[in-house]
Amino acid sequence: MDRDVLRLLGERLLPMGFERSAPTRFLLRSQPVSFEVHLHKFSFGNTFRVHSRICLPGESNEDRHVLNGPSSFDGWGRQRWWWITVRSFCFDFGESAASRAKSADQMHQYIRRVLLPWFWKWNDVQKLAAHKNSPLGASQKAFLRRLPS
């Protein structure tokens, strides 16, 4: 069942430029940094968490586990005005094809509405390397500063 959700999500992400880089990872290539979405299927139920990260060229497999971007926190988020916690997205799925499609649609909406704007905000190498709120660590920032302009 979860493979169906991942396949459906992949079909929705393909027109946006994403490619499936691993069974639970989708990559949007850009230069010089890329953006990765990692999906975690919980063992206790039929639901996912969506993680993200900025990828640098030449990263090792060990670096792939550093999730430096936003996470869905199971779809829960805070409203701006009242700071009330609400569930904005639901990635749960059941046995029906409709529920699997709904889960894929919700993850697609989360990626489109939340993750992509975050990624485009940080797609500027100078800003990513120098900004005090950059999601990258010091060694990653130093690596970016060494890249040719």
N, C-alpha and C positions, 0 to 999 in steps of 0.2 A: 504493500500500500504506500509506504513512504517513498518508494522508488517512483510510483506514479506521480506523486506530488512534485518530486524533484524534476521529473521529465516535463511535467506541465509548466513548472516555473522556468525551466530552461527554454522552452518554446516561447515564453513571454519575454525573456531577457535577450534572446538572440537578436531581435530587431533593434535593440538598444545598443548593440555592439559587444555584448558579453559572450564569452565562450566558456564552455565547461572545462575546467582545468583539472578537476578531480571529482569523484562521485558527489561530494558535498560542497564543492567550491566552484565559483564562477568568477571569471577574470575579465575586467575591462581594461584593455591595453591602451596606454597613453604614453607620451614621451616627456620626460625620462621616467616618470613614476607611473605605476598602474594601480588599479583599485580592485580589491578582491572582496567578495562576499562569501562568508563561510556559514553553512547551515548546520546547526546541531539538533539532531533528533533526540528528544529525551527518552530514556529507557522506561520511565514510569508511566508514560502515556503517549497518545498520538498527537504530539504537538512539536513545534520547532522553536528554536531561538535563532535569531539572525545576528551574526557578528560581521564586522568589516575591518578592513585594514588598507593602508597605503603600502604598496610594494615598491621596493627600490631595485634598480637593475643589479644583477649579480648576487642577489640574496641567496644564502644557503637554506637548506631545508629546515634548519633550526630556527632561522629567522621567520619562517612562514608561520610559526606558532605565536608570534607576537601580534595580538589583535589590538591595533592602536586606534581603531575607529569606533564609532557608535555601535551599541548593541541594542537589540530590541527589548530586552528585559521582558520577554514573553508578551510583547505588545502593550505593556503598561507604560503610560507616559503622564506627564503633568500638564494640565491646562495652564495657559499663561496667566489668566486673569485672577483666578482664585487659588491657584496652586493645589487644585483638587486632583487626586490620582484617579485616572480613568483608563479603561482599556481601549486604546485607539485602534489596535489591530488584533486579530485573532487568527493564529496559525494552526489551530486545532483541526483535525480531520478525522473522519470516520470511515466506514466501509463503503459508503455510496460514492459514485463517481462525482456527484454534485458537491459533496463535502470536500473531496480531494481538490476539485477545481477551485472551490472557494478558498481553501488554504493557500493554494498557489497564487490566486488573485490577490489575497491579502499580503502575502510576502512581496509580490511584485509591486503593489502599491507602497509598501513600506520602503522598498529599495528606491522607487521612483521619487517619492515625496520627501524622505528623510535622508537616505544615504547618498544619493547622487548629488543633491545640493551641497552636502558636507564635502564630498569628494571634489567637486568643481571649485569650492572655496579654497581647498588646499592644493589645487593642481598647478599653482604657480611655484616654481622651484625656489625662487628667492624668498618668497613669503614663508614657504615650508621650512627653509633652512634658517631663517632669522627670527621669525615671529616668536614672542615669548610663550604664546599659547599653542605652538605647533605640537601636533601629536607625536612627533618623532623624538627619539632620544638623542643625546649629545653626539654619539658616534655616527648616527644616521645623518644628523645635520651636517657634521663635518664631512661626511662622504659626499653629500650634495654640493657643498661649497667647492669641493675639488673637481666636480664635473666641468667639462668645457662649456662655455656659454653658447 
